[in-house]
Amino acid sequence: MTGSESHYSATKIPHTDFQMKMEDMPLSGPDNTKLEALVHDIYSELVEDACLGLCFEVHRAVKQGYFFLDETDQESLKEFEIVDQPGVDIFGQVYNQWKNKECECPNCKRLIAASRFAPHLEKCLGMGRNSSRIANRRLASNNNMSKSESDQEDNDDLNDNDWSYGAEKKAKKRKSDKNQNSPRRSKSLKHKNGELGSGVASEPYKYNYNTGINYETLGPDEVRSFLTTQCGVISEHTKKMCTRSQRCPQHTDEQRRAVRVFLLGPSATSLPDAEAVVESDSFDIPDGQTLMSRLQWEDSPDISPADSASSKASTNHSDSRRPKKKKRTPLSLNAVGGVGGGGGGVGVGNVTGGSSSSSSQSNISLPTKKKRPKLPAPSISSIYDDLN
Amino acid sequence: MSKDTKMRATINQKLTEMGERERLKELLRAKLTECGWKDQMKAHCKEVIKEKGLEHVTVEDLVVEITPKGRALVPDSVKKELLHRIRAFLAQHAS
């Protein structure tokens, strides 16, 4: 302002000439006060405006009847007054009142902290999703044939839509086990197997991981009949035989053949696996015993279905491992064409059924034969020497 | 002094044209509500209404009662800020 003052002090032009030009307005000392007065006037105008606005607002509220709405009687006012005491919130509630309290569980009669009470009850009573899942998993991981009956809730929970890995696996298991438990095998095996095999037929819908047949307890006839319908591959861990069907995906045909040789002797029944060409694992077994031992060692990662979830995972690994081996060999072997037919017959008798089935199969059997050298099997190559 | 009058008129006109007047109004209202002036005045209104009777109170009654008190009760900080802004506006646009 002072600057403008000095600027304009020289130019005293009559006001009429510059009505619209604010910047040309004369501003001297006395004008300053006028300016100030103007400022104050403007301010007063604004304040009055605000007051008037308020008056109109209040008047309208009064006439419309909502002006006194927020006023209740004295009692209510007192009731809802803001509380300002230490340790208490503005409503007068103590906010950590239940933190240190302990509750007695009606089930197990223990004193549990309040914040842990609900989860504890869930587990204690065996209700709720989590508790059934945990229970199922625990049961599944039992290697013993302890067929502890699960609660009704477990079944219900498993039928729920929210699958857990364990529940899903169990459902699949149940289905597959159901098919295997045909009446044929159940009777004869029942008395022989004692506590082990009885579970197979009796509770097809329960957790059948633990059902497997122990070959030691079976007589030869039973073994044979068993092996004609079931997979029968012996798990190295549990010495039990796989109770799944002949097409059980956990075991290969060569395993099945090996088991049959092992159990029934080299001249035993032929393996009805003609249609299992897809797996291309028709395994010719020359020296039953040594090969068997090797196979079993080989098979140990391929665990029987009776075992737990983790073992199933490892089964998958080993299953994937095998195909790699298979694939390698066909490339190298197709040149050796002629041996194919003969190779089929090399198998000591028991394989004849499978290998002689078709010439098409011979090509497949060739690669598989050659596969053996890749396995830790020095004796197998000796067979090939004989062939060649 | 007509010079003054003219000047005033001009300034007022400019204030309104540029929207500064509205802005100042809003600023003032907000500040007054913030500082509790409005609640204070409302309480005073209640007294007036109770005094005059709910049915018969008029705008004039309220205005007469409220305005002087309202003017007086504006806090100094609010007043100062507003004056400052007005002066600034004038300085920018008037001289």
Boltz contact constraints between the chains, C-beta under 6 A:
constraints:
  - contact:
      token1: [A, 1]
      token2: [B, 91]
      max_distance: 6.0
  - contact:
      token1: [A, 4]
      token2: [B, 95]
      max_distance: 6.0
  - contact:
      token1: [A, 15]
      token2: [B, 3]
      max_distance: 6.0
  - contact:
      token1: [A, 22]
      token2: [B, 93]
      max_distance: 6.0
  - contact:
      token1: [A, 22]
      token2: [B, 94]
      max_distance: 6.0
  - contact:
      token1: [A, 25]
      token2: [B, 95]
      max_distance: 6.0
  - contact:
      token1: [A, 27]
      token2: [B, 95]
      max_distance: 6.0
  - contact:
      token1: [A, 34]
      token2: [B, 4]
      max_distance: 6.0
  - contact:
      token1: [A, 38]
      token2: [B, 8]
      max_distance: 6.0
  - contact:
      token1: [A, 39]
      token2: [B, 83]
      max_distance: 6.0
  - contact:
      token1: [A, 39]
      token2: [B, 86]
      max_distance: 6.0
  - contact:
      token1: [A, 39]
      token2: [B, 87]
      max_distance: 6.0
  - contact:
      token1: [A, 42]
      token2: [B, 86]
      max_distance: 6.0
  - contact:
      token1: [A, 43]
      token2: [B, 82]
      max_distance: 6.0
  - contact:
      token1: [A, 43]
      token2: [B, 83]
      max_distance: 6.0
  - contact:
      token1: [A, 46]
      token2: [B, 24]
      max_distance: 6.0
  - contact:
      token1: [A, 46]
      token2: [B, 28]
      max_distance: 6.0
  - contact:
      token1: [A, 47]
      token2: [B, 71]
      max_distance: 6.0
  - contact:
      token1: [A, 50]
      token2: [B, 28]
      max_distance: 6.0
  - contact:
      token1: [A, 50]
      token2: [B, 29]
      max_distance: 6.0
  - contact:
      token1: [A, 51]
      token2: [B, 66]
      max_distance: 6.0
  - contact:
      token1: [A, 51]
      token2: [B, 67]
      max_distance: 6.0
  - contact:
      token1: [A, 51]
      token2: [B, 70]
      max_distance: 6.0
  - contact:
      token1: [A, 54]
      token2: [B, 41]
      max_distance: 6.0
  - contact:
      token1: [A, 55]
      token2: [B, 62]
      max_distance: 6.0
  - contact:
      token1: [A, 55]
      token2: [B, 63]
      max_distance: 6.0
  - contact:
      token1: [A, 55]
      token2: [B, 66]
      max_distance: 6.0
  - contact:
      token1: [A, 58]
      token2: [B, 45]
      max_distance: 6.0
  - contact:
      token1: [A, 59]
      token2: [B, 59]
      max_distance: 6.0
  - contact:
      token1: [A, 59]
      token2: [B, 62]
      max_distance: 6.0
  - contact:
      token1: [A, 62]
      token2: [B, 49]
      max_distance: 6.0
  - contact:
      token1: [A, 62]
      token2: [B, 57]
      max_distance: 6.0
